[in-house]
Amino acid sequence: MRATGTVRVKSWDEKTWDGRPHEEVEGRKLTEARVSFSYTGDVVGVSSCRYLMSYGDAVCWTVAVEEITADGGTLVLRHVGAYREGVEAAIEIVDGTGSYAGARGAAAVDWAEDGSATYTLEYEVRR
């Protein structure tokens, strides 16, 4: 199956591991971001995502798990990537419920400068 559409950041709350706002800490740091995205298009819904991030000198490494609650069920995505001169990410669809039960596949997100993005989900449902 293939789904496409747009995704936007609804909220982003990022703190260092000791609870300080990430903007207040310069240089190397470890952070956790609690993020919510909204999806429109073939998948309509909202997501809850948790990023763990390691800021280095010229790169921020990331891992995350995201659950999209959509019409018909949920999709769970696993992100591994980096922020360096843009966003680099490998995103896998690792599970789902309802009409997405047992979903496995890949996701791609293309971010624009205004914070919006287009997504493409390619997956199989294994029941």
C-alpha positions in Angstrom: 0.0 0.0 0.0 1.1 3.6 -0.6 -0.1 6.7 1.2 0.9 10.3 0.6 0.0 13.7 2.1 1.3 16.5 4.3 2.6 16.6 7.8 3.1 19.6 10.1 4.7 20.1 13.6 1.9 20.8 16.1 4.1 21.1 19.1 7.8 20.6 20.1 8.9 20.5 23.7 12.7 19.7 24.0 14.6 19.6 27.2 18.1 18.4 28.3 18.2 15.1 30.2 18.4 17.0 33.4 15.2 19.0 32.6 16.6 22.3 31.3 15.2 23.9 28.1 17.5 22.9 25.3 18.0 26.5 24.1 19.6 27.4 27.4 22.4 24.9 27.1 25.1 25.5 24.6 27.5 23.0 23.0 27.3 19.2 23.4 24.2 18.0 25.1 21.7 15.1 25.3 18.0 16.0 24.9 14.5 14.5 24.8 11.9 16.1 22.6 8.2 15.4 23.0 6.6 16.2 19.6 3.2 16.1 18.1 2.6 16.1 14.3 -0.6 16.5 12.3 -1.2 14.4 9.2 -3.5 15.1 6.2 -3.9 13.4 2.9 -4.3 9.6 2.6 -3.6 9.3 6.4 -5.5 11.8 8.5 -4.6 12.0 12.2 -2.2 13.2 14.8 0.9 11.7 16.3 2.9 11.5 19.5 6.6 11.2 19.0 9.6 11.0 21.4 13.0 11.9 20.1 16.3 11.2 21.9 19.0 13.6 20.6 22.7 13.9 20.9 24.1 17.3 19.9 27.7 17.3 18.8 29.9 20.0 17.2 28.3 19.9 13.7 25.5 17.3 13.9 22.6 16.3 16.1 22.0 12.5 16.1 18.4 11.4 16.6 16.4 8.3 17.3 12.6 8.3 17.8 9.4 6.3 18.1 6.2 7.9 16.8 2.6 6.7 17.0 0.2 8.1 14.5 -3.5 7.9 15.6 -5.5 8.0 12.3 -8.9 7.0 11.0 -8.9 3.2 11.1 -6.1 2.6 13.6 -2.6 3.5 14.5 0.8 3.3 12.8 4.1 3.1 14.7 7.2 4.5 13.1 10.9 4.2 14.1 13.2 7.1 13.2 17.0 7.1 13.0 18.7 10.2 11.7 20.6 13.4 12.0 20.2 17.1 11.6 23.2 18.5 9.7 22.6 20.9 6.8 19.0 19.6 6.7 17.3 16.5 8.0 18.6 13.0 7.2 16.4 10.2 8.4 15.6 6.5 7.8 12.0 5.9 8.9 10.5 2.5 9.2 6.9 1.5 9.8 7.2 -1.2 12.4 3.6 -1.9 13.6 0.0 -0.9 13.5 -3.5 -1.5 14.8 -7.0 -1.6 13.2 -6.8 -1.4 9.4 -3.0 -1.0 9.8 -2.6 -4.1 12.0 0.9 -5.6 11.6 2.0 -2.9 9.2 5.6 -3.0 8.0 7.3 -0.8 5.5 9.1 2.5 5.0 8.3 6.2 5.3 9.9 9.2 3.7 9.4 12.8 4.8 10.5 15.8 2.7 10.7 18.9 4.9 10.3 22.5 3.5 11.8 25.7 4.9 8.4 26.7 6.3 8.2 23.7 8.6 5.7 21.8 6.5 6.5 18.5 4.8 5.2 15.9 2.5 5.2 12.2 3.4 5.1 8.9 1.6 4.3 5.7 3.4 4.9 2.4 1.6 3.8 -0.6 3.6 2.2 -4.0 3.8 -0.4 -5.1 6.3 0.3 -8.5 7.8 -2.6 -10.1 9.5 
